Amino acid sequence: MKYIVDIKCLSVYIKGKKILECIDLKIPRNSIFTIMGPSGSGKSTLLRVINRLIDLIPYAKVEGKVYVFGMNIYNVDPYILRKQIGMVFQTPNPFPHLSIYDNVALGAKLNGVARNKDELDKIVEWALRKAMLWDEVKDRLREPPSKLSGGQRQRLCLARALAIKPKLLLLDEPTANIDPVNTRKIEETLTSLKNEMTIVMVTHSPHQAARISDYIAFLYMGKLIEWGPSSQILIRPRSKLTEKFLRGEI
Amino acid sequence: MTSIPRSDKLFFYALLPFAGIVLSIFILLLKILVENSLPIFIREGLGFITSNIWRPSETNSRIEYYGILSPIVGTFYTSLIALILALPASIALTVFVNEYVPHRFKILIVNLIEVMAGLPTVLYGLWGAFIFAPLLKDYVMVPLNNYFWFIPIFSCKPTTPSTMFTASVILAIMVTPFITSVIREAYEAIPLSYREAALGIGTTKYEYVKIMLTMIKPAILAAVLLGFGRVAGETIAVSMTIGNSFSLSMCLFEPGYTISSLIANQFGNAGFYHYMTYALYGAGFILLIIGLTLNSIGLYILVRWRKSLEET
């Protein structure tokens, strides 16, 4: 299977308002695929359709077909789908009632990724190392996440997502609320992960898209304007709208 | 520097008396309660709460004796049983309404729960005493006694429909909407980002609900304490269903008393006796202490939990 996500004429309405309009998109395996666009273009909604978190939004209506790992996402239980898809959100959201360790361990434990304490310890360490957080928290794994800085919390969320050993990782503007040092660490992690999983990231920053993407899709007012290899989109965009966005005019 | 407009000052002074009246009423209430209960505390000492003797005398006030151990124990006992029954029901109702009911029906059910929480308690009492209690006796109490007689709380034969068990069940029915309200508000206050985070790691509905409930654990505890405060003070429905008897029994199928049902039942006669009015004020004072303590702790936990949610 060359494409891990295959979207066919996807439209989304929330309370009758059209948020996405007949999107056709294929996301190649083991790549970093960036969905960029200005605020309100429907990027986060598109991401939430892939793992069906859109189901949480009352009065959301989805039309079209979405295949993830070759399965029609509306023909499988959402939790079976989400077990294979990690997600990191715009605002760091570690569970405040759990320790740093338990935040990372929870998904691995529930999904059966780890069968005993030893395996769990190993996965937690692996995920925290991947998220470049291990050295900073290894001596205080039992502390609550409220003791961490915003950037550290976001890396903890990345570790939590990685601990379920996902085949697909979704990131919704993961660096929007954190400082440049933490942003760089997260970008390094993503680049190092792309051989192990497919990464789909939403961003409104063309610079970030340029730094790490293999492919870029440009979304504007609910429509997919164009998508392709990042070099092509960044250097020779076909659409005037993409050009304008890259120049910071929209 | 800008000065406060005159109209704002007038508005402030217009509001002040109303705020003052509410506070004064509470202080006055406390003063009267303390003043009138002092004679009984002085006369009976600690015996007022540790002995179970209710001995009024019209002719000789010297032999009067009042100890309210049975109503105190009855208050805690029936409240505890009521909460044990109400808590799982409230949690289940919260989860069902939030996770399974379609959005438009949810509003309907939530409103119904709020209406139930606000119904006059005498209605629960009437229904409980005339319809529910006899059914409860025949179909629940008798079978429980027949099959589980070896458990102390079910060990006695139910001879009357009005028992501590009946009162506890009625209290549980009455307090369930209230506890549900508190738990539901907390459940709905969990930010969407945590819900997404929980579902995003591939949880089943059951695992997801477990994470959400663990997150609101302090609010559940607060709901229980506030609920305890409510049932402990509930009067009419309990008076109509508990049997009003000074018994001190572990067995739930015996009639009993609670502090509030004692006051409601005895205040009509109190004028005939020298010390009974003081005894009832004393009982009221103890009820106030119980209610204030439970409500204060409950509210404190709830406020602290809400603050912690805002901080994260």
Interface residues (C-beta under 8 A of the other chain):
Chain A: N51 L53 L56 P58 Y59 P78 Y79 I80 L81 R82 K83 Q84 I85 G86 M87 F89 T91 N93 P94 F95 P96 H97 L106 G107 L110 N111 S146 C157 R160 A161 I164
Chain B: H103 P191 L192 S193 Y194 R195 E196 A197 A198 L199 G200 I201 G202 T203 T204 K205 E207 I211 T214 M215 K217 S308 L309 E311 T312
